[in-house]
Amino acid sequence: MPSDNAGDVMSLPQSGEDFVKCVQSALQAESRGLDLAKQFLDERIAIPRYLIGRNEDARSLQKLIAINGVIDDFSHVQMDEQGTPIVKSSELPEDAWVINCSTSISPVNVNKRLASLALQHCLGINQIVLASDGKLAWPWFVRDQRNCIERRLSEWAALYDRLADAESRQTLLDVVRYRLTADAGYMQNYSVRIQEQYFEDFMAYSRELFVDAGGFDGDTTEAFCQRYADYQRVYLFEPSAQNMQAAQKRLHACRDIDYRQAALSDREEWLEFDATAGSASSVSQGAAEKVRACRLDDVVNGDVTFIKMDLEGWEMKALAGAERLIRSNRCKLAISVYHRADDFLDVPRFLLGLNPDYRIYLRHYTQGWSETIMYFRM
């Protein structure tokens, strides 16, 4: 489970320089349980091996060593794609060894669930990677974060100093340490509250002209309209025809919604788009579907007051195409920055270049690497 260093009670770093020291300390910390992790990876030892989490890291572990079962309390199939039996947590033998491969949404809740089963040996994916002597790669977000920290450490310190409140600074510290180590202990004070993202009190929404960039099936627009009934108008941008139809059905009772079936980018073009991944659908080279992309500056002329973007890593392109609106209207913004570590730095650098007086806030809405939102307001 979490390392001894994770979740330590500590005072918040007073400066970006202190933040850097905390980050470096996380990298230098040794996890406990490596002896157990080495035993798990030793095929000569006959133990019942299980894992929880169905992602690329779990699949890599399954290729390295035979797994008795994949735990999934919600699946109705008997085998996963690798032919490994799928079992319920209630079906685990008492002597089961379990690896928590969950990293995106709720690794802390998974640890709590495993603890409630009174299993003797439960380990994190971070411990297995450390014990594998290079046979297992770190999860993608760890590799991404470490690369960015190595290249741009001073910029991370400057971002920490620039954040507007203590909660933002604590969030940055916790999220970066988790993204560097995959140690869920750093996220033990977080809950899964995805429905609350974009709607923070400090944004003081009132009579907004709202651009929902990456509108998916209309879920964010619906919540916005319900929470802030005095809104002026909503422009909902979504490139997928299927998602757009779902959004129109969902929002049929909402007033003043302008539906735009298009992607947002820094120029007008056609983009290859993978529409098969639900809310994670994204621009993807080689995808079968082609979608029209446009610049927000070219297609919206009103006094936009609030822009939300969750574009699966395409945020910087879309922001570049909205430079005029952001500069002239000094819009409030809620921008997803979790798809790339560099976005934590590139997004504020770009937006402060347009409006240097922006106050920057950071909030996180899961217990894993996903759903970190950076907010900007005057």
WONOR-V115018 format. One record per residue. N is the residue number from 1. RES is the residue in one small letter. PHI is phi in whole degrees, -180 to 180 (* if undefined). Layout:
N/RES/PHI  N/RES/PHI
//
This chain:
1/m/*  2/p/-61  3/s/-74  4/d/-62  5/n/-84  6/a/-76  7/g/70  8/d/-58  9/v/-73  10/m/-149  11/s/-74  12/l/-67  13/p/-52  14/q/-81  15/s/-151  16/g/-61  17/e/-63  18/d/-68  19/f/-58  20/v/-60  21/k/-62  22/c/-65  23/v/-64  24/q/-64  25/s/-63  26/a/-62  27/l/-69  28/q/-86  29/a/-67  30/e/-99  31/s/-79  32/r/-82  33/g/82  34/l/-68  35/d/-62  36/l/-67  37/a/-63  38/k/-66  39/q/-65  40/f/-58  41/l/-85  42/d/-89  43/e/-66  44/r/-75  45/i/-94  46/a/-86  47/i/-134  48/p/-79  49/r/-102  50/y/-135  51/l/-140  52/i/-128  53/g/118  54/r/-119  55/n/-146  56/e/-63  57/d/-66  58/a/-64  59/r/-64  60/s/-65  61/l/-66  62/q/-65  63/k/-74  64/l/-83  65/i/-150  66/a/-66  67/i/-113  68/n/-73  69/g/-170  70/v/-107  71/i/-83  72/d/-153  73/d/-75  74/f/-116  75/s/-83  76/h/-112  77/v/-103  78/q/-97  79/m/-133  80/d/-89  81/e/-64  82/q/-92  83/g/82  84/t/-88  85/p/-59  86/i/-101  87/v/-128  88/k/-85  89/s/-61  90/s/-71  91/e/-95  92/l/-68  93/p/-70  94/e/-62  95/d/-97  96/a/-66  97/w/-105  98/v/-124  99/i/-108  100/n/-87  101/c/-96  102/s/-72  103/t/-135  104/s/-89  105/i/-113  106/s/-137  107/p/-62  108/v/-68  109/n/-63  110/v/-63  111/n/-60  112/k/-65  113/r/-64  114/l/-66  115/a/-63  116/s/-68  117/l/-86  118/a/58  119/l/-76  120/q/-80  121/h/-131  122/c/-127  123/l/-127  124/g/-96  125/i/-60  126/n/-62  127/q/-70  128/i/-67  129/v/-62  130/l/-63  131/a/-81  132/s/-83  133/d/55  134/g/89  135/k/-73  136/l/-110  137/a/-81  138/w/-63  139/p/-54  140/w/-56  141/f/-71  142/v/-70  143/r/-60  144/d/-63  145/q/-68  146/r/-64  147/n/-62  148/c/-69  149/i/-60  150/e/-63  151/r/-82  152/r/-136  153/l/-59  154/s/-65  155/e/-71  156/w/-65  157/a/-63  158/a/-66  159/l/-62  160/y/-56  161/d/-67  162/r/-86  163/l/-66  164/a/-84  165/d/-148  166/a/-64  167/e/-64  168/s/-63  169/r/-67  170/q/-63  171/t/-61  172/l/-61  173/l/-61  174/d/-66  175/v/-65  176/v/-66  177/r/-63  178/y/-66  179/r/-67  180/l/-82  181/t/-126  182/a/60  183/d/-94  184/a/-65  185/g/-60  186/y/-69  187/m/-111  188/q/-69  189/n/-95  190/y/-111  191/s/-123  192/v/-88  193/r/-139  194/i/-60  195/q/-67  196/e/-92  197/q/-67  198/y/84  199/f/-118  200/e/-91  201/d/-60  202/f/-67  203/m/-78  204/a/48  205/y/-67  206/s/-161  207/r/50  208/e/-82  209/l/-102  210/f/-104  211/v/-107  212/d/-98  213/a/-95  214/g/93  215/g/-73  216/f/50  217/d/-101  218/g/89  219/d/-65  220/t/-69  221/t/-62  222/e/-60  223/a/-64  224/f/-63  225/c/-64  226/q/-72  227/r/-79  228/y/-128  229/a/-66  230/d/-88  231/y/-59  232/q/-83  233/r/-162  234/v/-125  235/y/-105  236/l/-106  237/f/-106  238/e/-154  239/p/-77  240/s/-81  241/a/-63  242/q/-63  243/n/-65  244/m/-64  245/q/-61  246/a/-65  247/a/-65  248/q/-64  249/k/-67  250/r/-66  251/l/-103  252/h/-60  253/a/-93  254/c/-89  255/r/-90  256/d/53  257/i/-109  258/d/-106  259/y/-89  260/r/-128  261/q/-82  262/a/-165  263/a/-88  264/l/-106  265/s/-151  266/d/-95  267/r/-161  268/e/-80  269/e/-166  270/w/-107  271/l/-121  272/e/-81  273/f/-135  274/d/-95  275/a/-97  276/t/-95  277/a/-104  278/g/62  279/s/-68  280/a/-96  281/s/-57  282/s/-157  283/v/-61  284/s/-150  285/q/-61  286/g/91  287/a/-68  288/a/-73  289/e/-89  290/k/-111  291/v/-127  292/r/-79  293/a/-118  294/c/-142  295/r/-91  296/l/-59  297/d/-59  298/d/-88  299/v/-120  300/v/-126  301/n/-112  302/g/-76  303/d/-82  304/v/-59  305/t/-114  306/f/-146  307/i/-124  308/k/-112  309/m/-132  310/d/-138  311/l/-121  312/e/53  313/g/98  314/w/-98  315/e/-62  316/m/-64  317/k/-63  318/a/-68  319/l/-64  320/a/-62  321/g/-83  322/a/-120  323/e/-58  324/r/-63  325/l/-61  326/i/-68  327/r/-66  328/s/-80  329/n/-93  330/r/51  331/c/-62  332/k/-72  333/l/-138  334/a/-129  335/i/-120  336/s/-70  337/v/-123  338/y/-87  339/h/-73  340/r/-142  341/a/-59  342/d/-62  343/d/-66  344/f/-57  345/l/-102  346/d/-69  347/v/-63  348/p/-66  349/r/-62  350/f/-65  351/l/-72  352/l/-68  353/g/-67  354/l/-87  355/n/-139  356/p/-63  357/d/-89  358/y/-58  359/r/-93  360/i/-114  361/y/-124  362/l/-134  363/r/-137  364/h/-131  365/y/-124  366/t/-138  367/q/-105  368/g/-123  369/w/-83  370/s/-96  371/e/69  372/t/-105  373/i/-117  374/m/-106  375/y/-110  376/f/-133  377/r/-153  378/m/-81
//
